[in-house]
């Protein structure tokens, strides 16, 4: 549990650092909750609340829960990335 709290804290700090960079303003953001196959993994709702994702304005923010081990939502993530890569062009 202590490791999970530290991971969330570090992730939240990194997120706020990215959001504060003017050069990244308005760029779509994809948040991934990985290792959902492990016991005690956060739910999408918990991750969204812990990271304050609903409070982010001025950009498309999407959150997917994934498991690379079990190939859960990997195709969905790739589709999102392809769709939003066109944003850059």
C-alpha positions as CSV (number, residue, x, y, z in Angstrom):
1,X,0.0,0.0,0.0
2,X,2.9,2.4,0.8
3,X,4.4,1.8,-2.6
4,X,1.0,2.6,-4.3
5,X,0.7,5.9,-2.4
6,X,4.3,6.8,-3.4
7,X,3.6,5.9,-7.0
8,X,0.5,8.0,-7.1
9,X,2.3,10.9,-5.5
10,X,5.1,10.8,-8.0
11,X,2.7,10.4,-10.9
12,X,0.6,13.4,-9.7
13,X,3.8,15.5,-9.5
14,X,4.8,14.5,-13.0
15,X,1.3,15.3,-14.3
16,X,1.3,18.7,-12.8
17,X,4.7,19.4,-14.2
18,X,3.5,18.5,-17.7
19,X,0.4,20.5,-17.4
20,X,2.4,23.6,-16.4
21,X,4.5,23.6,-19.5
22,X,3.2,26.2,-22.0
23,X,4.7,24.3,-25.0
24,X,2.3,21.4,-24.2
25,X,-0.8,23.5,-23.8
26,X,-3.8,22.0,-25.5
27,X,-2.1,18.7,-26.5
28,X,-4.3,15.7,-25.9
29,X,-3.3,13.6,-22.9
30,X,-3.5,9.8,-22.4
31,X,-3.3,8.4,-18.9
32,X,-2.8,4.7,-18.6
33,X,-3.4,2.6,-15.5
34,X,-1.2,-0.4,-16.0
35,X,-1.0,-3.9,-14.3
36,X,-4.7,-4.1,-13.8
37,X,-4.2,-7.9,-13.7
38,X,-2.5,-7.6,-10.3
39,X,-4.4,-7.9,-7.0
40,X,-5.1,-4.5,-5.4
41,X,-4.9,-2.6,-8.7
42,X,-6.7,0.8,-8.8
43,X,-10.0,1.1,-10.6
44,X,-10.4,3.6,-13.4
45,X,-12.6,5.7,-11.0
46,X,-10.0,5.7,-8.3
47,X,-7.2,6.6,-10.7
48,X,-9.3,9.4,-12.2
49,X,-10.0,10.8,-8.7
50,X,-6.5,10.4,-7.3
51,X,-5.0,12.1,-10.3
52,X,-7.7,14.8,-10.5
53,X,-8.3,14.1,-14.2
54,X,-11.8,15.6,-14.2
55,X,-10.3,19.0,-13.2
56,X,-8.1,19.2,-16.3
57,X,-9.5,21.7,-18.8
58,X,-8.5,22.9,-22.3
59,X,-7.4,19.5,-23.7
60,X,-8.7,16.1,-24.5
61,X,-7.9,13.8,-21.5
62,X,-8.5,10.1,-21.7
63,X,-7.8,7.3,-19.2
64,X,-7.6,3.6,-20.0
65,X,-6.9,0.8,-17.6
66,X,-4.5,-1.7,-19.3
67,X,-2.7,-5.0,-18.8
68,X,0.2,-5.7,-21.2
69,X,0.5,-9.2,-19.7
70,X,-3.1,-10.0,-20.6
71,X,-3.4,-7.7,-23.7
72,X,-6.3,-5.8,-22.1
73,X,-7.1,-2.5,-23.9
74,X,-3.8,-2.4,-25.8
75,X,-5.7,-2.2,-29.1
76,X,-7.9,0.6,-27.7
77,X,-4.7,2.6,-26.7
78,X,-3.2,2.1,-30.1
79,X,-6.4,3.3,-31.8
80,X,-6.4,6.4,-29.5
81,X,-2.8,7.2,-30.3
82,X,-3.4,6.9,-34.1
83,X,-6.5,9.1,-33.9
84,X,-4.7,11.7,-31.9
85,X,-1.4,11.6,-33.8
86,X,-3.4,13.4,-36.5
87,X,-3.7,16.3,-34.1
88,X,-0.1,17.0,-34.7
89,X,-0.4,17.3,-38.5
